[in-house]
Amino acid sequence: MSTASIGAPAILPSSGGVRGALSDLFWRRPGLLLVLMLLPPVLWLGIIYLGSLFALLLQSFFSIDEFSGLINREFTLKTYGELLNPSNLDIIVRTVVMAALVTIGAALVAFPIAYYAARYAQGKWKALFYLGIMLPLWSSYLVKVYAWKLILAKEGILGWLFAKLHLTFILDAWLSLPIVGGNSLSVSATGTFIVFVYVWLPFMVLPLQAALERVPGNLIEASADLGATPRQTFRSVLFPLALPGLVAGSIFTFSLTLGDYIIPQIIGTSRLFIGQAVYAQQGTAGNIPLAAAFTVVPIVVMGFYLWGAKRLGAFDAL
């Protein structure tokens, strides 16, 4: 040990001034420093986010005067009663069903991709996997939607492919169905479903891949050694362990589909979704209370979804 290190003081002298006083204060009271660091994000969350949600909830308990068209600022459940009208209820049911189908479709597509990436992709192949999953997220949301509108159009590449394979009759038969069909895929519920699955697929793949990577490989091998079929292994071993990732991905896909209005506006039929109804009511119709009531619906639906997932134990391994 050198003489310089022996003679060095254990505690350095105060630097003086405001900077030194603040440094000494934060050293003596670290909790104060923590409070000051957390104060800006907490204020942002409390005022901007929670405050806007509270204002939205408050607006939903008002109503529109039928004669003047002005907002009647008296607390009432009349606006929520309007949600039970056949036209509004049809919008809610259509949106929830589409969100559920998109979530199921994204899970079916994402599971084999995530399983291959977790079990077999190594080195540069895993890097290519992440690049392939993340690359669509780096492009503009509107560019992707309009690109799909061109792909799904009657004169688009998908129609051309069906014609080349002499399968146009299948496409025409599907488009002739009353609910899922339309003049072309770009103006049908099927096209809306396809674009929803494509846009939200990365939000399902990444949580699933992270969950599947935590599944020990020896459990799958032990299941096979004990005589379980691949279906039994999937049902009893793989799926329960991957369920937290599946739930995490479904929260993204389900909630994002519930609130989206751009995709149904560009690709789809004239039948509205909740996001479009909110836009129309607060914009064209000027019915702010009904628009606020519509926005409460996805919050309530997601609340019930998270409650049900917790009851099933989906969050235990998160």
C-alpha angles and dihedrals in degrees: 000000000000124000090239092061091046093053096045114110117249092223121037118228120258115275090222130219128064093312092054093046092051091047091052091046094052091045091054094041110032090167090066091055090050091051092050091049093049096042098082097050092041091051090047092050094043100044105029102033108024092032092054091047090051091049089049092050090048092052091053090064091059125081141210120254106238094215104040099027090225125132113264104214097206120115111255141145092223093106092052088050088058088061087068092060110116094247095048093041089052090056092051094047092046092051095046092047092049091048091051093048092047090050092050092045093048090049093051092050096040100047099070091041092051092043093053091047092049098043108030112015112097136171114339092005091061089049089052089049093055090044092051092049096044098040095079089053090060094061126079116279093223092047090056093048094048090045089056090048088059092045093050096042119113090252093040131114094267092056089046090052093051089049092050091051091046090238098121091114089063092052092046091049091051093047090051091064112108103235107025098034138076142152089302139347090266091064100039140087088246091060091048090052093049093051093045091053092047096048097046098036096099089056088059099040099053099052090043092050091049091050094047091050089061092056108101111237092219090066091061091045091048091051090054092046090054091057101260117151119233089257092053091047091052094047098043104030116015102038098049091049092047093046096095091056091045091052092047091052093045091054089059097043096041097046095042091051092048093057103034119110103162098072095049089045094054101029116032146047132293091270107111131232125208093265092052091046091053091049093048096045097049094038116032100016096036091217099143096170093054091046089052091049090052091052091053090060096072090047091053093044092051090047091056090044093053091045091052092046090052092049089054090052095245092140097049094093097040 
